[in-house]
Amino acid sequence: MEFNVSFLTGLGCGICLGISLFALRSYFGSVSKATKVVKKFASDSEYKLVLVVRTDLNMSKGKIGAQCGHAAVGAFEKAQRRDPEALKCWQMTGQAKIALKTDSVEEIKQIEANAKKMGLITSLVRDAGRTQIAPNSITVLGVGPAPKDVVDKVTGHLKLL
């Protein structure tokens, strides 16, 4: 059985065109997913992760650092599962982490509730009580990663740690 050269040429061109279109669709599909995050929050600002630290517990600098680490890792893990596009945006814009302070457990709980109402990722850290702090004490709240202007709606009134 003989094949016509023009048939094989056409078949080859069709396969190449199909692969090219598939690759372009995959590329532009991933770009459009990243822009959905911005639309979700109606923002085009950089992303950040805020760590709200309780100062009324009089934790040492080392303890604060460890508790902030727990909150950051917790927020990162939740973002991987719940909002990987926002996580990518945060990673692509410098992975900003801002430490703020509050002096009451009531305020940290209110901030968490407000953040959840807005659909933001939160990571509340409770201490195990092995060193300086009473067991089950709330020490730090992570909010984000999310657009700066959205996070500021729930944490913008707080001062830097």
Secondary structure by P-SEA (a helix, b strand, c coil): ccccaaaaaaaaaaaaaaaaaaaaaaaaaaaaaaaaaaaacccccccbbbbbbbccccccaaaaaaaaaaaaaaaaaaaacccaaaaaaaaaacbbbbbbbbccaaaaaaaaaaaaaabbbbbbbbbccccccccccccccccccccaaaaaacccccccc
